[in-house]
Amino acid sequence: MKIAVAGTGYVGLSMATLLAQHHEVVAVDVIAEKVEKINKRISPIQDEYIEKYFAEKELNLVATLDAETAYRDADIVVVAAPTNYDSKKNFFDTSAVETVIELVMKYNPNAIIVIKSTIPVGFTESIRQKTGSQNILFSPEFLRESKALYDNLYPSRIIVGRPEGDARLEEAARIFAAILQEGAIKEGIDVLFMGLTEAEAVKLFANTY
């Protein structure tokens, strides 16, 4: 499959590395230095397993500043753009995620969009209504900084949120879960499919507790 990953922080870069073992992955970032490093197989973040995989594995991975090229041909776009939480305003800044979704809809309206960024409960449903996109899923990540790829290789569980009763997105959710399992080392991973808001709530409570 052709997969674009928006954002190369620890969530995006670990996801891109995991998926590039078996699929054609283009990682998108706005920082030229990070793009250059990834293309030279130098990890821009500290993560022992990413560094190891960059050195030892044959990865089908390129990084680019050109969002249009990355999104235009993608079957799946994984959104790992940063969302900063403002504790004073009690507010998640989701503008970077929204920008990626708008660009994907502009360049490739048929691509399945999987949000991996940390977002407030109710966001996925509201952005579906706001943009009119019928292609958005949410898959929470449970990763530790500096151990993000390890946590993708040995995940505690895989969760994909999708709108209930939508057969097409049910199938898309199952495909996405399958490619996460394919890249992992751990076998017999618990895979859970649930509603969008429920999946967001699981992420919130995991973060909190």
N, C-alpha and C positions, 0 to 999 in steps of 0.2 A: 504494500500500500504506500501511497504518498502522504506523508504526514508533515504538517508545519507545526512548530512549537513557538508561540509568541512569548518571549521573555527568557533570559538565560541566567536567572538567579538560581538558587539551589533547587527549587521545584522544577523549573523549566529545563535546566541543564541535565539534571538526573533523569528526567522523563525522556529527553531527547536521546541521551546515551542509552538508556534501556531499550527504547524502540528502534534505534539505529542498528541494533544487532540483526534484525530481521526485515527492516523496512527502510524505505528511502525517506530520510528526515532532513528538513531544512529548519534550522533554528533562526529566529528573527530577533534582532535587538536594535536599539537606537544608538548604542555606544560602539564606535568603530574599533576601539582597542579590544573589546571583548570578542567581537566578531573575528578579528585578526588572530587572536590567541586560539580560539576554538578551531579555526581552520589550520592552524599549525599544531593542533593537538596539545595545546598548553591549557590546562584548566584555569579559567579566570577566578575560580573560587576554590577554597580549601576543602577538598573532599577526597579522602584516600582512595575510595573505589573509583571515582571518576578519573583520577590521575592514573590509576592502574589500568582501567579500561582504555583510556586514551593511548597509553603506552603499548598495550598488549593485544587489543582486540581490533579486528577488521570492522570498522564502523562505517555505515553508509550515512555519513553526517556531514553537512556543510552548514556554515552560518552565513547570514547575509543581513545587510541593512535594508534590502529591497523587499518590503512587505508585499507589494503587488505580485512579484514573481513567485514568492513563497506561497501565497494563499491561492493564487489563480489555479494551480494544478493539484491542490491538495484534496485528498478524500476526507481527511480529518484535520481540523485545526485545534490544537490543545492550547488553551489560554492560561498562561502562567505569568501574566503581567502583575506588577506589584499593586497591592491595595493597602494603603497605610491607614491605621486606625488613629483617629484623633480623640484622645481620652477626654480632652476639655469639652469638645463639642459632642462627644458620644456619637461619632460619625465615621463610617467607612468611606474613604475616597475611592470610589470604583471607576473613576473617569478613564483610567488606562485600559481596564477591561472593556468598558463600553466602546472606546475608540477601536480596539481590535475587532470587536464584533461588527461594528459599522464598516470597517475596511473589508472584512471577510464577506459580508453581505454585498458590498459594492463589487468586489473582484470575482467572487465565486459563491453565488447565493445557494448553490447546491451542497456545499461542504457541510459536514457535520461538525458542529462546534462543541468542544468539551471544556467547560470551565474547570480549571484546577486551582485558580486563585482563591484565597480566603475572602468570602463575601458574606454580607448579612443575610439572615434568614428571610426568605421571600424574594431575594434579588433575582433569581433565575426566572421565576414566573413573571415578575414585573418587567424584566428586560425582554422576554418573549413577547409580551403584550405591547411594550413600547416600540419595539423594532418590527414586529410582525413576523419575526423569524420562527419557523416551525422546526428548526434544526439544532436547538441548544439543549445540551445535557450538562449535568453537574457531577463531578467525581471528586470527592474530598481527598486531600492528601494527608497522610499521617507521618510526616518526615521530620527528622532532626537535622539541623544545620550541621554540616561537616560529615554527616552519615546518611545523606539523602539517597544516594544511589544504593547503598547497602539496604536501606529500608524499602526501596523499590524491588530489590532482588529477593528480599525475605519479608514480604509485607505481612502485617498482622491480619489484614483482611483487605478485600477490594470492594468498594462501594460505588455503584453508579446510580445516580438519580435520573429519572426520566418521567415524563408525563404519563400518568396511568391511563391505560386503554388505547394508547397509540401504538399500533403494531409495527409501524415503520421505525419509530424511535426505540421501541423495545428491541428490535433486531440490531439497531445501531449500538445500543447500550451493551448488548451481548458480544458484539464484535469488538468493541473497545475493551471490555473486560478480558476477552480472550487474548488480545494482543499484549495486555499487561501481564497476563499469566505466562504467555509465550516467552517474554523477555526475562521473567523471574527465574531464580534458581530453586526457590522453595516449591515443593509440590503439595497438592491438596489444599490450596489456599481457599479460605472461606470467601465466597463471592455473594454479595447481597445486592439485589435490585430493589429500589424503593422510590417513592415519590420525590419530587424535586425538593420540596420544603423539608421533608423528613431527612433527606441526605444532608441538607444544609444544617439542620439542627444537630445531627450526629457530629458533624465537624465542630460546631460551636461548643458542644458539651465536651468533646474530646480536648479541645483547646483549653477550656475552662478548668476541667477537673483532671 
